[in-house]
Amino acid sequence: MSDQYAVFGNPIEHSVSPMIHRSFAQQTNQHLTYSKQKIEQDVFEDRVSDFFSSGGCGLNITVPFKERAFEMCDVLSPRARYAGAVNTLLMKDGQLMGDNTDGIGLVRDIQDSCGWTLRNKRLLIIGAGGAARGALLPLLETQPQGVTLTNRTYARAELLQKRLDGHVDDVTVHAVPMEVLGNESIFDVIINTTSAGLLGETLALPAVLCGPNTCCYDMSYDMSANEPSTLFLQWARKCGADQVADGFGMLLEQAAESFSLWRGVLPSTTELRQSMR
Ligand code: ATR
C-alpha cells in the first residue's frame, strides 16, 4: 500500500490540495495517496490520532483546525510556535510534530516567483489575525529594513508586535493604528493578510502608502480569476502600482514545503502555476 496523506478541514469541498500533492508526487516519482477529509468539530483530535495510528504518514490542517492541531503537538517548529497554528503534521519516532509552512510559502512566492526583494525594504503588513501571525517570522527572517504592522483593531497589531519579543532583535517592527496610516510615507512592499476582500469589504487605505514602485501582495486569491484581481490589488493598481500578486502562488509554495517535510524533496511549482491558473 502506498503512503497515505490527507488534508483535514471543514469545509473542505473546494480544497485543491489533493490535486497539488498528486502532481508533486508524479513530478518527483513518489508513491503516495492524498485525500481531503471533512472533519466534524467534535472529533478532530480523535481523527488525527486514528489517522496516524492506522499508518498515515502526514496531514495538512486547514480552517478551522490549525490552532487545535497546534495544541496536539509533542514537538513544534519555531515558526509554528510563534504562529500558534499548525498546517502540517507528521509523526517522527512516536512524536507528533507540527510545522507551519504558510509563511515560508509566502516568502518563496514573493522572492522566487514574483522576483521582489524583501531584504532592506520597508514593509507594511495589514491585518493581525492568524494569517499575519503565520507569515510574520519568515518575513522577518528575510531582514527587511523595517516592518510596520497595522490592523483595523489596533490592539491586535500591538499584541502581534509584543509576541515578537525574544524572536527577533535586528529588525524594527512597529504597530500603527489604521486611522493614522496617512502619516506614513510610501512603502516598498505592502502585504494584505486580512480577510476583508473575501468578505467583499474594502480596506480604508490612504493612497500615500503606495506608489508605482510599491510591490503589493494579497494573501487571498480568487481561483476562478485568470489574473490577480482582488479588491486590495485593485486599490494598488489605482495607486499606480504595477507589481501586484495574489496568494495563489503562496498556496502552491506552502504545499511544496509540506511535501518536502514529508518526503525530503522540494517539488517545483512552475508547471502547476501555469496549468492551474
Ligand atoms: P485569518 O486567520 O484569516 O487571519 P482572523 O484571525 O479572523 O482570520 O483575522 C482576520 C483579519 O482580517 C483581522 O486582522 C481582521 O481585522 P480585526 O482584527 O480588526 O477583526 C481583518 N479584517 C477582516 N475584515 C476586515 C475589514 N472589513 N477591514 C479591515 N480589516 C478586516
Boltz pocket constraint, residues with backbone or C-beta under 6 A from the ligand:
constraints:
  - pocket:
      binder: B
      contacts: [[A, 126], [A, 127], [A, 128], [A, 129], [A, 130], [A, 131], [A, 132], [A, 151], [A, 152], [A, 153], [A, 156], [A, 193], [A, 194], [A, 195], [A, 196], [A, 199], [A, 201], [A, 202], [A, 203], [A, 204]]
      max_distance: 6.0
